[in-house]
């Protein structure tokens, strides 16, 4: 034999099948003879029939019970499925409504926010312009003060030079000395 229990030649295969059929036929025949021809076989036959009827009746009862229970169970499952679908639809509807509400509020708030931002920007610009104007005025005042201070400093320097010349003339020219550089 080369493959799983297959003989190498077709004649051997046919012989094996025939032999198997003969053995099976003899076993079925012997069992049938035992059941039909002997007293014990008839008793066994009755026991087997009674057991088969019991099993068939139990199966029939179970089938009837299932037939009776099945519509209720199917209805229960259908009800649960319908409730689940309804609850899911309600949740989805609620979420969609909330999302639309939020979107609507955002859209409504946009112009208000834009207007507020524009007003704030204008206020900041006005403050910046006012601050710039004040700074320019202060700078002008400072420049004027610096010019006036220079003028006063120049006047004071001239005045001091005149006073120094007067002092020099009064006190030092008598002695022949001078404070000026030559």
MARBA-51167 format. One record per residue: residue number from 0; residue in three letters; x negated, y, z negated of N, C-alpha, C in turn. Coordinates in nm, 3 decimals, always signed. Layout:
! MARBA-51167
(NUM,'ALA',(X,Y,Z),(X,Y,Z),(X,Y,Z)),
...
//
This chain:
! MARBA-51167
(0,'UNK',(-0.083,-0.118,+0.000),(+0.000,+0.000,+0.000),(-0.087,+0.124,+0.000)),
(1,'UNK',(-0.043,+0.224,+0.076),(-0.125,+0.344,+0.088),(-0.062,+0.464,+0.019)),
(2,'UNK',(+0.070,+0.482,+0.033),(+0.136,+0.593,-0.034),(+0.225,+0.538,-0.143)),
(3,'UNK',(+0.292,+0.625,-0.217),(+0.372,+0.589,-0.334),(+0.462,+0.469,-0.307)),
(4,'UNK',(+0.421,+0.354,-0.350),(+0.496,+0.228,-0.343),(+0.552,+0.196,-0.205)),
(5,'UNK',(+0.494,+0.247,-0.101),(+0.537,+0.213,+0.034),(+0.444,+0.103,+0.087)),
(6,'UNK',(+0.503,-0.004,+0.136),(+0.418,-0.110,+0.189),(+0.352,-0.066,+0.320)),
(7,'UNK',(+0.243,-0.136,+0.353),(+0.168,-0.102,+0.474),(+0.245,-0.139,+0.600)),
(8,'UNK',(+0.327,-0.247,+0.597),(+0.396,-0.294,+0.717),(+0.546,-0.281,+0.701)),
(9,'UNK',(+0.620,-0.251,+0.813),(+0.765,-0.236,+0.806),(+0.836,-0.365,+0.767)),
(10,'UNK',(+0.781,-0.478,+0.800),(+0.845,-0.606,+0.767),(+0.845,-0.624,+0.616)),
(11,'UNK',(+0.736,-0.588,+0.549),(+0.730,-0.600,+0.403),(+0.834,-0.508,+0.340)),
(12,'UNK',(+0.854,-0.389,+0.395),(+0.950,-0.294,+0.342),(+1.092,-0.349,+0.351)),
(13,'UNK',(+1.127,-0.406,+0.462),(+1.260,-0.462,+0.479),(+1.281,-0.580,+0.385)),
(14,'UNK',(+1.180,-0.664,+0.365),(+1.189,-0.780,+0.278),(+1.210,-0.733,+0.134)),
(15,'UNK',(+1.137,-0.627,+0.092),(+1.151,-0.575,-0.045),(+1.290,-0.519,-0.066)),
(16,'UNK',(+1.342,-0.449,+0.031),(+1.475,-0.392,+0.017),(+1.580,-0.502,+0.009)),
(17,'UNK',(+1.564,-0.605,+0.091),(+1.657,-0.716,+0.090),(+1.653,-0.786,-0.046)),
(18,'UNK',(+1.534,-0.806,-0.098),(+1.517,-0.874,-0.227),(+1.582,-0.792,-0.337)),
(19,'UNK',(+1.562,-0.662,-0.333),(+1.623,-0.575,-0.434),(+1.774,-0.582,-0.425)),
(20,'UNK',(+1.829,-0.581,-0.304),(+1.973,-0.590,-0.285),(+2.030,-0.720,-0.337)),
(21,'UNK',(+1.958,-0.831,-0.314),(+2.004,-0.961,-0.361),(+2.008,-0.963,-0.513)),
(22,'UNK',(+1.904,-0.912,-0.578),(+1.897,-0.911,-0.724),(+2.008,-0.824,-0.781)),
(23,'UNK',(+2.031,-0.709,-0.724),(+2.135,-0.619,-0.771),(+2.273,-0.683,-0.752)),
(24,'UNK',(+2.295,-0.746,-0.638),(+2.422,-0.814,-0.613),(+2.448,-0.925,-0.712)),
(25,'UNK',(+2.345,-1.000,-0.745),(+2.360,-1.109,-0.842),(+2.394,-1.053,-0.980)),
(26,'UNK',(+2.331,-0.942,-1.018),(+2.356,-0.883,-1.150),(+2.500,-0.832,-1.157)),
(27,'UNK',(+2.548,-0.767,-1.053),(+2.684,-0.716,-1.052),(+2.783,-0.831,-1.052)),
(28,'UNK',(+2.755,-0.933,-0.975),(+2.842,-1.050,-0.971),(+2.849,-1.119,-1.105)),
(29,'UNK',(+2.736,-1.136,-1.172),(+2.733,-1.203,-1.302),(+2.812,-1.122,-1.404)),
(30,'UNK',(+2.795,-0.990,-1.402),(+2.866,-0.905,-1.497),(+3.016,-0.910,-1.470)),
(31,'UNK',(+3.056,-0.909,-1.343),(+3.198,-0.917,-1.307),(+3.256,-1.052,-1.348)),
(32,'UNK',(+3.182,-1.159,-1.325),(+3.227,-1.293,-1.365),(+3.246,-1.296,-1.516)),
(33,'UNK',(+3.150,-1.240,-1.590),(+3.157,-1.239,-1.736),(+3.284,-1.166,-1.781)),
(34,'UNK',(+3.311,-1.047,-1.720),(+3.426,-0.968,-1.761),(+3.559,-1.034,-1.723)),
(35,'UNK',(+3.566,-1.098,-1.607),(+3.693,-1.149,-1.557),(+3.720,-1.296,-1.592)),
(36,'UNK',(+3.617,-1.376,-1.607),(+3.636,-1.521,-1.619),(+3.625,-1.572,-1.762)),
(37,'UNK',(+3.562,-1.497,-1.852),(+3.544,-1.550,-1.988),(+3.634,-1.474,-2.085)),
(38,'UNK',(+3.666,-1.545,-2.202),(+3.747,-1.480,-2.304),(+3.673,-1.360,-2.362)),
(39,'UNK',(+3.547,-1.381,-2.392),(+3.468,-1.270,-2.448),(+3.459,-1.156,-2.347)),
(40,'UNK',(+3.445,-1.188,-2.221),(+3.439,-1.087,-2.117),(+3.568,-1.007,-2.111)),
(41,'UNK',(+3.684,-1.080,-2.126),(+3.812,-1.010,-2.125),(+3.824,-0.917,-2.246)),
(42,'UNK',(+3.775,-0.964,-2.364),(+3.776,-0.878,-2.483),(+3.686,-0.756,-2.460)),
(43,'UNK',(+3.569,-0.780,-2.405),(+3.475,-0.670,-2.377),(+3.535,-0.575,-2.276)),
(44,'UNK',(+3.606,-0.634,-2.176),(+3.671,-0.551,-2.076),(+3.775,-0.459,-2.139)),
(45,'UNK',(+3.856,-0.518,-2.231),(+3.958,-0.437,-2.300),(+3.892,-0.329,-2.385)),
(46,'UNK',(+3.784,-0.364,-2.456),(+3.713,-0.265,-2.540),(+3.658,-0.152,-2.452)),
(47,'UNK',(+3.600,-0.190,-2.339),(+3.542,-0.090,-2.250),(+3.652,+0.001,-2.195)),
(48,'UNK',(+3.766,-0.060,-2.158),(+3.877,+0.020,-2.106),(+3.931,+0.115,-2.214)),
(49,'UNK',(+3.945,+0.061,-2.339),(+3.992,+0.147,-2.448),(+3.894,+0.265,-2.472)),
(50,'UNK',(+3.765,+0.235,-2.474),(+3.663,+0.339,-2.495),(+3.666,+0.439,-2.380)),
(51,'UNK',(+3.681,+0.388,-2.259),(+3.685,+0.476,-2.142),(+3.807,+0.565,-2.150)),
(52,'UNK',(+3.924,+0.510,-2.192),(+4.045,+0.590,-2.205),(+4.027,+0.697,-2.313)),
(53,'UNK',(+3.964,+0.657,-2.427),(+3.940,+0.754,-2.535),(+3.853,+0.870,-2.484)),
(54,'UNK',(+3.747,+0.834,-2.415),(+3.654,+0.936,-2.363),(+3.728,+1.026,-2.263)),
(55,'UNK',(+3.808,+0.960,-2.174),(+3.883,+1.037,-2.075),(+3.983,+1.129,-2.145)),
(56,'UNK',(+4.051,+1.079,-2.248),(+4.147,+1.161,-2.323),(+4.077,+1.277,-2.394)),
(57,'UNK',(+3.962,+1.251,-2.455),(+3.887,+1.357,-2.523),(+3.845,+1.465,-2.422)),
(58,'UNK',(+3.795,+1.420,-2.307),(+3.754,+1.516,-2.204),(+3.875,+1.596,-2.157)),
(59,'UNK',(+3.989,+1.527,-2.137),(+4.111,+1.595,-2.093),(+4.155,+1.697,-2.198)),
(60,'UNK',(+4.149,+1.658,-2.328),(+4.185,+1.752,-2.435),(+4.094,+1.874,-2.434)),
(61,'UNK',(+3.965,+1.848,-2.419),(+3.870,+1.960,-2.416),(+3.896,+2.050,-2.295)),
(62,'UNK',(+3.928,+1.988,-2.180),(+3.957,+2.067,-2.061),(+4.082,+2.151,-2.085)),
(63,'UNK',(+4.185,+2.092,-2.146),(+4.308,+2.165,-2.175),(+4.280,+2.280,-2.273)),
(64,'UNK',(+4.201,+2.251,-2.376),(+4.165,+2.356,-2.473),(+4.093,+2.469,-2.402)),
(65,'UNK',(+3.997,+2.433,-2.315),(+3.923,+2.536,-2.241),(+4.015,+2.614,-2.149)),
(66,'UNK',(+4.110,+2.541,-2.084),(+4.205,+2.609,-1.996),(+4.288,+2.710,-2.074)),
(67,'UNK',(+4.327,+2.671,-2.197),(+4.407,+2.762,-2.280),(+4.324,+2.879,-2.332)),
(68,'UNK',(+4.201,+2.851,-2.373),(+4.115,+2.955,-2.432),(+4.052,+3.045,-2.326)),
(69,'UNK',(+4.030,+2.992,-2.207),(+3.956,+3.065,-2.105),(+4.022,+3.198,-2.067)),
(70,'UNK',(+4.152,+3.205,-2.042),(+4.209,+3.336,-2.006),(+4.187,+3.442,-2.115)),
(71,'UNK',(+4.201,+3.402,-2.240),(+4.179,+3.498,-2.349),(+4.034,+3.544,-2.352)),
(72,'UNK',(+3.942,+3.449,-2.334),(+3.799,+3.485,-2.335),(+3.764,+3.572,-2.215)),
(73,'UNK',(+3.819,+3.537,-2.099),(+3.794,+3.618,-1.979),(+3.851,+3.758,-2.000)),
(74,'UNK',(+3.972,+3.766,-2.056),(+4.035,+3.897,-2.081),(+3.951,+3.978,-2.180)),
(75,'UNK',(+3.900,+3.911,-2.283),(+3.817,+3.980,-2.382),(+3.691,+4.036,-2.316)),
(76,'UNK',(+3.627,+3.954,-2.233),(+3.505,+3.999,-2.164),(+3.540,+4.115,-2.069)),
(77,'UNK',(+3.653,+4.104,-1.999),(+3.694,+4.212,-1.909),(+3.722,+4.340,-1.987)),
(78,'UNK',(+3.787,+4.327,-2.102),(+3.816,+4.444,-2.185),(+3.686,+4.510,-2.233)),
(79,'UNK',(+3.593,+4.425,-2.279),(+3.464,+4.479,-2.324),(+3.392,+4.549,-2.209)),
(80,'UNK',(+3.397,+4.488,-2.091),(+3.332,+4.548,-1.975),(+3.398,+4.682,-1.940)),
(81,'UNK',(+3.532,+4.685,-1.943),(+3.604,+4.809,-1.912),(+3.574,+4.917,-2.015)),
(82,'UNK',(+3.572,+4.878,-2.144),(+3.541,+4.975,-2.249),(+3.400,+5.030,-2.231)),
(83,'UNK',(+3.307,+4.940,-2.200),(+3.168,+4.983,-2.179),(+3.159,+5.079,-2.061)),
(84,'UNK',(+3.229,+5.048,-1.953),(+3.227,+5.136,-1.836),(+3.288,+5.271,-1.873)),
(85,'UNK',(+3.400,+5.270,-1.944),(+3.465,+5.396,-1.983),(+3.375,+5.479,-2.074)),
(86,'UNK',(+3.313,+5.414,-2.173),(+3.224,+5.486,-2.264),(+3.105,+5.542,-2.188)),
(87,'UNK',(+3.049,+5.462,-2.097),(+2.935,+5.508,-2.018),(+2.975,+5.627,-1.931)),
(88,'UNK',(+3.093,+5.616,-1.869),(+3.140,+5.727,-1.786),(+3.162,+5.852,-1.871)),
(89,'UNK',(+3.215,+5.835,-1.991),(+3.238,+5.949,-2.081),(+3.105,+6.016,-2.118)),
(90,'UNK',(+3.005,+5.933,-2.149),(+2.874,+5.987,-2.186),(+2.812,+6.059,-2.066)),
(91,'UNK',(+2.820,+5.998,-1.950),(+2.764,+6.060,-1.830),(+2.835,+6.192,-1.801)),
(92,'UNK',(+2.967,+6.191,-1.812),(+3.044,+6.314,-1.788),(+3.003,+6.422,-1.887)),
(93,'UNK',(+2.990,+6.384,-2.013),(+2.950,+6.481,-2.117),(+2.812,+6.538,-2.089)),
(94,'UNK',(+2.718,+6.452,-2.052),(+2.582,+6.497,-2.023),(+2.581,+6.591,-1.902)),
(95,'UNK',(+2.656,+6.553,-1.798),(+2.664,+6.637,-1.679),(+2.726,+6.773,-1.714)),
(96,'UNK',(+2.834,+6.771,-1.792),(+2.899,+6.896,-1.833),(+2.802,+6.984,-1.912)),
(97,'UNK',(+2.729,+6.923,-2.004),(+2.634,+7.000,-2.085),(+2.523,+7.058,-1.997)),
(98,'UNK',(+2.476,+6.978,-1.903),(+2.371,+7.026,-1.813),(+2.421,+7.143,-1.729)),
(99,'UNK',(+2.544,+7.131,-1.680),(+2.602,+7.240,-1.601),(+2.622,+7.365,-1.687)),
(100,'UNK',(+2.664,+7.345,-1.811),(+2.683,+7.457,-1.903),(+2.550,+7.529,-1.929)),
(101,'UNK',(+2.447,+7.451,-1.954),(+2.314,+7.509,-1.979),(+2.267,+7.585,-1.854)),
(102,'UNK',(+2.286,+7.523,-1.738),(+2.244,+7.588,-1.614),(+2.321,+7.718,-1.593)),
(103,'UNK',(+2.451,+7.716,-1.622),(+2.533,+7.836,-1.607),(+2.486,+7.944,-1.703)),
(104,'UNK',(+2.456,+7.907,-1.827),(+2.408,+8.005,-1.925),(+2.275,+8.065,-1.881)),
(105,'UNK',(+2.190,+7.981,-1.824),(+2.060,+8.031,-1.775),(+2.084,+8.131,-1.662)),
(106,'UNK',(+2.173,+8.094,-1.569),(+2.203,+8.183,-1.457),(+2.263,+8.314,-1.507)),
(107,'UNK',(+2.350,+8.306,-1.607),(+2.411,+8.427,-1.663),(+2.308,+8.512,-1.736)),
(108,'UNK',(+2.212,+8.448,-1.799),(+2.113,+8.520,-1.878),(+2.004,+8.583,-1.791)),
(109,'UNK',(+1.983,+8.531,-1.671),(+1.876,+8.583,-1.585),(+1.885,+8.733,-1.562)),
(110,'UNK',(+2.000,+8.784,-1.515),(+2.006,+8.929,-1.490),(+1.984,+9.010,-1.618)),
(111,'UNK',(+2.038,+8.964,-1.728),(+2.022,+9.035,-1.855),(+1.875,+9.039,-1.894)),
(112,'UNK',(+1.811,+8.925,-1.884),(+1.668,+8.918,-1.919),(+1.586,+9.004,-1.824)),
(113,'UNK',(+1.618,+8.996,-1.695),(+1.544,+9.077,-1.597),(+1.564,+9.225,-1.626)),
(114,'UNK',(+1.686,+9.265,-1.660),(+1.715,+9.405,-1.691),(+1.638,+9.449,-1.816)),
(115,'UNK',(+1.641,+9.364,-1.918),(+1.567,+9.395,-2.042),(+1.418,+9.409,-2.015)),
(116,'UNK',(+1.365,+9.317,-1.934),(+1.223,+9.324,-1.901),(+1.191,+9.452,-1.822)),
(117,'UNK',(+1.279,+9.486,-1.729),(+1.258,+9.608,-1.651),(+1.261,+9.731,-1.743)),
(118,'UNK',(+1.356,+9.735,-1.837),(+1.364,+9.846,-1.932),(+1.238,+9.854,-2.018)),
(119,'UNK',(+1.196,+9.739,-2.068),(+1.075,+9.736,-2.151),(+0.953,+9.783,-2.071)),
(120,'UNK',(+0.945,+9.739,-1.946),(+0.834,+9.779,-1.860),(+0.836,+9.930,-1.838)),
(121,'UNK',(+0.955,+9.984,-1.812),(+0.967,+10.130,-1.795),(+0.926,+10.204,-1.922)),
(122,'UNK',(+0.970,+10.153,-2.037),(+0.933,+10.217,-2.164),(+0.782,+10.214,-2.183)),
(123,'UNK',(+0.720,+10.101,-2.153),(+0.575,+10.089,-2.168),(+0.506,+10.186,-2.072)),
(124,'UNK',(+0.558,+10.196,-1.948),(+0.499,+10.290,-1.851),(+0.511,+10.434,-1.902)),
(125,'UNK',(+0.630,+10.469,-1.955),(+0.653,+10.605,-2.007),(+0.558,+10.634,-2.123)),
(126,'UNK',(+0.544,+10.536,-2.212),(+0.453,+10.554,-2.325),(+0.310,+10.572,-2.276)),
(127,'UNK',(+0.273,+10.492,-2.176),(+0.137,+10.502,-2.122),(+0.115,+10.640,-2.058)),
(128,'UNK',(+0.215,+10.689,-1.983),(+0.203,+10.822,-1.922),(+0.195,+10.931,-2.027)),
(129,'UNK',(+0.276,+10.920,-2.131),(+0.272,+11.019,-2.239),(+0.137,+11.016,-2.310)),
(130,'UNK',(+0.090,+10.894,-2.336),(-0.041,+10.880,-2.402),(-0.151,+10.938,-2.313)),
(131,'UNK',(-0.143,+10.910,-2.183),(-0.243,+10.964,-2.089),(-0.238,+11.117,-2.090)),
(132,'UNK',(-0.116,+11.173,-2.088),(-0.100,+11.318,-2.089),(-0.159,+11.378,-2.217)),
(133,'UNK',(-0.129,+11.316,-2.330),(-0.182,+11.365,-2.458),(-0.334,+11.357,-2.460)),
(134,'UNK',(-0.386,+11.244,-2.408),(-0.532,+11.229,-2.406),(-0.597,+11.334,-2.317)),
(135,'UNK',(-0.534,+11.366,-2.203),(-0.588,+11.469,-2.114),(-0.586,+11.604,-2.184)),
(136,'UNK',(-0.475,+11.633,-2.256),(-0.465,+11.761,-2.329),(-0.573,+11.768,-2.436)),
(137,'UNK',(-0.589,+11.656,-2.509),(-0.692,+11.654,-2.615),(-0.831,+11.669,-2.555)),
(138,'UNK',(-0.852,+11.604,-2.440),(-0.982,+11.614,-2.373),(-1.007,+11.758,-2.328)),
(139,'UNK',(-0.904,+11.824,-2.276),(-0.916,+11.963,-2.233),(-0.951,+12.052,-2.353)),
(140,'UNK',(-0.878,+12.027,-2.464),(-0.905,+12.105,-2.586),(-1.050,+12.083,-2.631)),
(141,'UNK',(-1.092,+11.956,-2.624),(-1.227,+11.923,-2.667),(-1.329,+11.991,-2.575)),
(142,'UNK',(-1.303,+11.988,-2.445),(-1.394,+12.054,-2.352),(-1.400,+12.204,-2.380)),
(143,'UNK',(-1.281,+12.262,-2.406),(-1.275,+12.405,-2.438),(-1.352,+12.433,-2.566)),
(144,'UNK',(-1.334,+12.347,-2.665),(-1.405,+12.364,-2.792),(-1.556,+12.353,-2.772)),
(145,'UNK',(-1.597,+12.260,-2.686),(-1.741,+12.243,-2.661),(-1.796,+12.368,-2.592)),
(146,'UNK',(-1.721,+12.419,-2.494),(-1.765,+12.541,-2.423),(-1.772,+12.657,-2.521)),
(147,'UNK',(-1.669,+12.672,-2.605),(-1.668,+12.781,-2.703),(-1.782,+12.764,-2.802)),
(148,'UNK',(-1.807,+12.638,-2.843),(-1.916,+12.613,-2.938),(-2.050,+12.649,-2.874)),
(149,'UNK',(-2.067,+12.617,-2.746),(-2.193,+12.652,-2.677),(-2.208,+12.805,-2.669)),
(150,'UNK',(-2.097,+12.869,-2.635),(-2.101,+13.014,-2.625),(-2.137,+13.076,-2.761)),
(151,'UNK',(-2.074,+13.026,-2.866),(-2.104,+13.078,-3.000),(-2.248,+13.048,-3.038)),
(152,'UNK',(-2.291,+12.923,-3.001),(-2.430,+12.887,-3.032),(-2.526,+12.979,-2.958)),
(153,'UNK',(-2.493,+13.008,-2.830),(-2.579,+13.100,-2.753),(-2.577,+13.239,-2.816)),
(154,'UNK',(-2.458,+13.286,-2.856),(-2.447,+13.417,-2.919),(-2.526,+13.421,-3.050)),
(155,'UNK',(-2.513,+13.311,-3.125),(-2.584,+13.306,-3.254),(-2.735,+13.305,-3.231)),
(156,'UNK',(-2.775,+13.230,-3.127),(-2.918,+13.225,-3.099),(-2.968,+13.364,-3.059)),
(157,'UNK',(-2.892,+13.432,-2.977),(-2.931,+13.568,-2.937),(-2.933,+13.659,-3.058)),
(158,'UNK',(-2.830,+13.642,-3.143),(-2.822,+13.725,-3.263),(-2.941,+13.697,-3.354)),
(159,'UNK',(-2.977,+13.570,-3.365),(-3.090,+13.533,-3.451),(-3.220,+13.586,-3.393)),
(160,'UNK',(-3.230,+13.580,-3.262),(-3.352,+13.635,-3.200),(-3.362,+13.785,-3.226)),
(161,'UNK',(-3.251,+13.855,-3.212),(-3.251,+13.999,-3.237),(-3.288,+14.028,-3.382)),
(162,'UNK',(-3.226,+13.944,-3.473),(-3.253,+13.965,-3.615),(-3.399,+13.933,-3.645)),
(163,'UNK',(-3.450,+13.830,-3.581),(-3.591,+13.794,-3.604),(-3.683,+13.905,-3.555)),
(164,'UNK',(-3.646,+13.963,-3.443),(-3.729,+14.071,-3.389),(-3.724,+14.191,-3.485)),
(165,'UNK',(-3.608,+14.219,-3.537),(-3.594,+14.330,-3.630),(-3.677,+14.305,-3.755)),
(166,'UNK',(-3.667,+14.180,-3.806),(-3.742,+14.147,-3.928),(-3.891,+14.157,-3.899)),
(167,'UNK',(-3.928,+14.109,-3.787),(-4.070,+14.110,-3.752),(-4.119,+14.255,-3.742)),
(168,'UNK',(-4.039,+14.334,-3.682),(-4.080,+14.473,-3.667),(-4.090,+14.541,-3.804)),
(169,'UNK',(-4.001,+14.511,-3.889),(-3.999,+14.577,-4.016),(-4.110,+14.531,-4.107)),
(170,'UNK',(-4.130,+14.401,-4.116),(-4.223,+14.351,-4.216),(-4.361,+14.319,-4.161)),
(171,'UNK',(-4.369,+14.268,-4.042),(-4.498,+14.218,-3.997),(-4.571,+14.317,-3.907)),
(172,'UNK',(-4.505,+14.409,-3.848),(-4.579,+14.497,-3.759),(-4.666,+14.591,-3.840)),
(173,'UNK',(-4.641,+14.611,-3.959),(-4.724,+14.694,-4.042),(-4.856,+14.627,-4.065)),
(174,'UNK',(-4.852,+14.496,-4.077),(-4.977,+14.425,-4.105),(-5.048,+14.383,-3.978)),
(175,'UNK',(-4.987,+14.400,-3.864),(-5.048,+14.366,-3.736),(-5.029,+14.222,-3.698)),
(176,'UNK',(-4.939,+14.158,-3.760),(-4.912,+14.016,-3.726),(-4.778,+14.009,-3.657)),
(177,'UNK',(-4.760,+13.898,-3.579),(-4.633,+13.878,-3.507),(-4.591,+13.733,-3.520)),
(178,'UNK',(-4.456,+13.706,-3.522),(-4.406,+13.566,-3.532),(-4.386,+13.506,-3.394)),
(179,'UNK',(-4.388,+13.593,-3.292),(-4.365,+13.542,-3.157),(-4.490,+13.474,-3.104)),
(180,'UNK',(-4.462,+13.379,-3.014),(-4.572,+13.311,-2.950),(-4.621,+13.396,-2.837)),
(181,'UNK',(-4.746,+13.387,-2.818),(-4.803,+13.467,-2.712),(-4.854,+13.383,-2.604)),
//
